[in-house]
Structure formats: C-alpha cells, structure tokens
Amino acid sequence: MQISLRKLGASLAAFAAVVAVGVSLNTTTANAAGKKVADISQYQGNINWKKASKDLKYAIIRVQHGSKGDTGYMVDSKRNVNAKGAYKYGVPFGQYMFAEFTSVKDAQREAKDFYKRSNSHTKFYALDEEKRMPGAKSKEQTYVNAWLKTMRSLTDKPLIMYSGEWYASSNNLNFSKFDGTWIAKYSSTKPKVSGTSVDLWQHTSSGKVSGISGNVDLNKVLDNAAVKSWFAGNTTHSKTSYYSSANGVTGIKTKKAVYEYSSTLFTKSHRGTKVAAGKKLAVKAIVKNNKNAYRFQLTNGKYVTANQAYVSTY
C-alpha cells in the first residue's frame, strides 16, 4: 500500500503527450545537466539548487496536502522557493497536490486552490491520488473526475495523475482522461495498472540527490517521449497534446488502449468498443468538440482521441 510510504505526503505524479511530426510546438529546451527525476516537498529542507541542477533532469514540486479541515492539511512551505530555485538553475519542473477528497465540492475546491498556489513556470499539474478519506461517500473516481474537469477549465497545461499501483487497482482508477500516468511501486519490478500504460515510475523513497540532505523520492522514465514533452515547455493543451490536422493522415495506431465513442464529448453513455494498444484504425477526418479537444473520426463513423500520448499517425 503506497499510503504507508507517504506519511509525510512527500511524493507524486506523471504525464504524457508525444510530439507529432508536423505539429508546431511552443517549447523551452531543458538545460538541467543531470539524469535524475525527483519529486520534492518541504521535507527535503533547504535545497542547494545550484548543486541539485547538476544531478536533476526534472523535478516535481509539491504545492499542498488536502484542504482546510483535513487532518493532514498543509500548504507546502517550500513550494515557492523550490519553484524559483528550479527555474533559476534550469531544472524543468511540474507541480503536484496530495488529495484528500471528501466530496465533489471538496475536489473542486482543492483544484482551484492548487492552481492558484502553483508557480507560473510549472510545466504541468499533477494529482496525487492515493488516500481514501473516511468521510468520502462516492467512488474515488467521482472526485477525480470533478478535480480533472475543474483543472481543465483553469489551464491548458498537461494534467497528470499519480497513484500507487495497489491503490489505483483497488479503487479502479481511470487514467484515460489524463495526459499521463505516474505510478509508485517500491520494487524491482515495473508497476502495472489495468487499462493504461505507465509513463513514469516512482521506484524508491530513499534516493540521493546532490544539494539535498536526506532521502528523496526518485523516478524512472518508462515512456521517454511522453515525459520529455511534458517538461518541454508546452503551454497550450489543445496544441501540444492533440493532433489538430488530418492532412496526409490515412490512419492511426494506438499506443495505449482507447475507446471508440459515438460522440465527440466522450461521455460514458457514448462509450463503445475498447481498442487495445498496437491496433491500426482507418481515419477519414479530425474534429474539435466544444471543449477544444480534438478527436479522430474513423471510417466507421466513430470517434477516438487525437491525444498524441495515446495514438500516432501514419
């Protein structure tokens, strides 16, 4: 169980969006010198970012834990100094929040507070979903969906969901609407989550990074193209995560399992056949729904996502 590994709430999330040939991107070149990927909170104390930048390729910085009224509620005291330090020394970073959802309203509030408290230079936002609150009445996915919908209304940057392998499976979490998957499993074997592939793997809570005293959560990149694009400086979700043109495209190949839908809105009532990863599908057009999300229309009339993390074109 990953909760026991996060008593201090010092870890989190993952992400995805593969850069397609021919799609123009607004990117910032990562200039951190290191190879490590660490998630960081106030529990790492005062970080020497000049030294850390020599060891880190990416950082994921905590912003908050829960909301007012929760037993573990706190706003990370180092969120601003860590974001400024990472930015100053060229370490691309995302930011995350540890969720303690008790209701849909609470999930919406946590999302708004998280967005408001985050740094403008963050590359993405991650939801750390690994704790079921005693007062929660609905399924965890209900709260996750409320958080995601709220964040989509606030930002076009990638949204990633983090969880432990056990927790994700036990609560049947659905990662398909997120832009990436970050999973914790402190083991020598890679994590597995039904229905999704894992982009980033948090594999230890006892890593070491120059410029940081004590232990650090470290992560292994499993999908390099996906994770690289999350940290590349993309700012517009609809441009960086989605194919926006079908010119020259005759078909797509699924990178992950996707569903066919009878509508571009992708609601549960419109969901149809599940298509496994590695399948080729014939395409006749691309359309954009009223939420600015692009969908490929197949030759059978159904729609699938145009998210570059899930499909590639040919």
C-alpha positions in Angstrom: 0.0 0.0 0.0 1.5 3.3 -1.1 -0.2 5.3 1.7 2.3 3.9 4.2 5.1 5.1 2.0 3.7 8.7 2.0 3.1 9.5 5.7 4.6 12.9 5.1 2.9 13.3 1.7 6.2 13.9 0.0 5.8 12.5 -3.5 3.6 12.4 -6.6 2.5 12.2 -10.3 3.3 11.5 -14.1 2.4 12.6 -17.5 2.1 12.2 -21.2 1.9 13.8 -24.7 4.0 12.7 -27.6 5.3 15.3 -30.1 3.9 14.5 -33.6 5.7 15.2 -36.8 4.4 18.3 -38.5 2.7 19.8 -35.3 4.2 23.1 -34.3 5.0 23.4 -30.6 5.9 26.2 -28.3 8.8 24.6 -26.3 11.6 25.5 -24.0 14.8 23.5 -24.1 15.5 21.7 -20.9 19.1 22.6 -19.7 19.4 20.7 -16.5 22.6 18.7 -16.6 21.6 15.6 -14.6 19.7 12.4 -15.2 17.5 12.0 -12.1 13.8 12.7 -11.8 12.8 13.6 -8.2 9.6 14.8 -6.5 10.2 17.3 -3.8 8.5 18.9 -0.8 9.3 20.9 2.2 10.6 17.7 3.9 13.7 18.0 1.8 14.6 21.2 3.7 16.7 23.9 2.2 17.9 22.7 -1.2 21.0 23.9 -2.9 19.5 24.2 -6.4 22.9 25.0 -8.0 24.2 21.6 -6.9 20.9 19.8 -7.4 20.7 21.1 -11.0 23.8 19.1 -11.8 22.1 15.9 -10.7 18.5 16.5 -11.8 16.9 16.3 -15.2 13.4 17.1 -13.9 11.7 17.9 -10.7 8.1 17.6 -9.5 7.4 20.1 -6.6 4.6 19.7 -4.0 2.2 22.6 -3.5 -0.3 21.4 -1.0 -1.7 18.5 1.0 -5.5 18.3 1.3 -7.8 21.2 2.2 -8.8 23.1 5.2 -10.5 20.8 7.7 -8.5 17.8 6.7 -6.2 16.3 9.4 -3.2 16.4 7.2 -3.9 19.8 5.6 -0.9 22.0 4.8 0.3 24.4 2.2 3.9 23.4 1.4 6.1 26.0 3.0 8.9 25.5 0.3 6.7 25.5 -2.8 7.7 29.0 -3.9 11.4 28.8 -3.0 11.7 25.4 -4.7 9.9 26.6 -7.8 12.1 29.7 -8.0 15.3 27.6 -7.4 14.4 25.1 -10.1 13.6 27.8 -12.6 16.7 29.8 -11.8 19.0 26.9 -12.4 17.3 25.5 -15.4 15.5 22.4 -14.0 12.2 21.9 -15.8 9.5 21.2 -13.2 5.9 20.3 -12.7 3.9 20.7 -9.5 1.5 18.4 -7.6 -1.0 18.3 -4.9 -1.8 15.4 -2.4 -5.5 14.9 -2.5 -7.8 14.2 0.5 -11.2 14.4 -1.2 -14.4 14.1 0.8 -16.9 15.3 -1.7 -17.2 16.7 -5.3 -17.3 20.2 -3.9 -14.1 19.5 -1.9 -12.3 18.1 -5.0 -13.3 21.3 -6.9 -12.0 23.5 -4.1 -8.7 21.6 -3.9 -8.2 22.0 -7.6 -8.8 25.8 -7.5 -6.6 26.3 -4.5 -3.9 24.2 -6.2 -4.0 26.2 -9.4 -3.9 29.5 -7.5 -0.9 28.5 -5.4 1.2 27.0 -8.2 4.1 28.7 -10.0 3.5 30.3 -13.4 6.6 28.5 -14.7 5.3 25.0 -14.0 5.2 22.7 -17.0 2.2 20.6 -15.8 -0.1 19.9 -12.9 -0.3 16.5 -11.2 -2.9 15.0 -8.9 -1.5 12.7 -6.2 -4.5 10.4 -5.6 -3.6 7.8 -3.1 -5.7 8.3 0.0 -9.4 7.4 0.6 -10.9 9.7 3.2 -13.1 8.2 5.9 -15.9 10.8 5.2 -15.9 10.1 1.4 -19.3 8.8 0.2 -18.9 8.4 -3.5 -16.3 6.4 -5.5 -12.9 7.9 -5.7 -13.3 8.2 -9.5 -16.2 10.6 -9.0 -13.9 13.0 -7.1 -11.1 12.5 -9.5 -13.4 13.4 -12.4 -14.5 16.6 -10.6 -10.9 17.6 -10.0 -10.0 17.0 -13.6 -13.0 18.9 -15.0 -12.2 21.9 -12.8 -8.5 21.9 -13.8 -9.3 21.7 -17.5 -11.4 24.8 -17.1 -8.4 26.6 -15.5 -5.4 25.6 -17.6 -4.3 24.2 -20.9 -1.2 22.6 -19.5 -0.9 18.8 -19.2 -2.7 17.2 -16.3 -1.1 14.0 -14.8 -2.4 11.5 -12.3 -0.2 9.8 -9.7 -1.1 6.9 -7.6 0.3 3.7 -6.0 -0.1 0.5 -8.0 -2.2 -1.1 -5.2 -4.4 2.0 -4.6 -5.0 2.5 -8.3 -6.1 -1.1 -8.8 -8.1 -1.3 -5.6 -10.1 1.8 -6.5 -10.4 1.1 -10.2 -8.9 4.5 -11.1 -9.3 5.6 -14.7 -6.3 7.4 -16.1 -7.6 7.7 -19.6 -8.7 11.3 -19.5 -5.4 12.5 -18.1 -2.4 13.4 -20.1 0.0 11.0 -18.4 0.3 8.3 -15.8 2.7 8.3 -12.8 2.7 5.2 -10.6 4.5 4.3 -7.4 5.8 0.8 -6.7 8.8 0.4 -4.5 10.0 -2.8 -6.0 12.4 -4.2 -8.6 9.5 -5.0 -11.0 7.8 -2.3 -13.0 4.2 -1.3 -12.0 1.2 -2.5 -13.9 -2.2 -0.8 -14.0 -5.1 -2.4 -15.9 -6.2 -0.3 -18.9 -3.2 2.0 -19.1 0.5 2.1 -19.6 2.8 3.7 -17.1 4.8 6.7 -18.2 6.7 7.5 -15.0 7.6 5.0 -12.2 8.3 6.2 -8.7 10.6 3.3 -7.6 12.2 4.4 -4.4 11.7 6.8 -1.4 15.4 6.6 -0.4 17.2 8.2 -3.4 20.0 10.7 -3.1 20.4 14.0 -5.0 23.3 16.4 -4.8 22.4 19.5 -2.8 19.6 17.8 -0.9 20.1 16.4 2.6 18.4 13.1 3.4 16.3 10.9 1.2 14.4 11.8 -1.9 11.7 10.0 -4.0 13.2 9.1 -7.3 11.5 8.1 -10.5 12.3 6.1 -13.7 11.1 7.3 -17.0 9.3 4.4 -18.9 8.0 6.4 -21.8 10.7 8.9 -22.7 8.9 10.7 -25.5 5.8 11.3 -23.3 7.6 12.5 -20.2 10.0 14.7 -22.2 7.2 16.5 -23.9 5.5 17.2 -20.5 8.6 19.1 -19.3 9.4 20.7 -22.7 7.6 24.0 -22.0 4.4 23.3 -23.8 1.7 25.8 -22.8 -1.4 25.0 -24.8 -3.2 21.7 -24.1 -5.0 21.7 -27.4 -1.9 22.3 -29.5 0.7 20.2 -27.6 -1.3 17.2 -26.6 -3.6 16.7 -29.6 -3.2 16.3 -33.4 -5.1 19.1 -34.9 -5.0 18.2 -38.6 -5.7 15.0 -40.6 -3.9 16.3 -43.7 -1.9 13.4 -45.2 -3.2 11.0 -42.4 -4.7 7.8 -43.6 -4.8 6.0 -40.2 -3.7 6.0 -36.6 -2.0 3.4 -34.4 -3.0 3.1 -30.7 -0.1 3.5 -28.2 -2.4 2.7 -25.3 -5.9 1.2 -25.0 -8.6 3.7 -26.2 -12.3 3.6 -26.6 -14.4 4.4 -29.6 -17.3 6.8 -29.0 -20.4 7.7 -30.8 -20.0 11.4 -29.9 -17.0 13.8 -29.6 -18.0 14.5 -26.0 -16.7 11.1 -24.8 -19.2 10.7 -22.0 -19.8 7.2 -20.5 -23.2 6.9 -22.3 -21.4 7.4 -25.7 -18.6 4.9 -25.0 -18.4 1.9 -27.3 -15.7 -0.6 -28.3 -12.4 -0.7 -26.4 -9.4 -0.8 -28.8 -6.2 -2.4 -27.5 -2.8 -0.8 -27.8 -1.0 -1.5 -31.0 -4.1 -1.6 -33.3 -4.4 0.3 -36.5 -7.5 2.3 -37.3 -8.6 4.0 -40.6 -9.3 7.7 -40.3 -11.4 10.0 -42.5 -11.3 13.3 -40.6 -10.4 15.2 -37.4 -12.9 17.3 -35.5 -12.8 19.6 -32.4 -15.5 19.5 -29.8 -16.9 22.4 -27.8 -14.2 22.0 -25.1 -11.5 22.4 -27.7 -10.4 18.7 -27.6 -9.6 17.1 -30.9 -11.0 13.7 -32.0 -10.2 11.5 -35.0 -13.3 10.3 -36.8 -12.8 6.8 -38.1 -14.2 5.4 -41.3 -16.8 3.6 -39.3 -18.2 6.9 -38.1 -17.0 6.5 -34.5 -14.6 8.9 -32.7 -11.3 8.2 -30.8 -9.0 10.6 -29.1 -6.4 12.6 -31.0 -4.3 12.9 -27.9 -0.7 12.2 -29.0 0.0 10.3 -25.9 -2.5 7.6 -27.0 -2.2 7.5 -30.8 0.3 8.1 -33.6 -0.5 8.8 -37.2 0.6 7.2 -40.5 
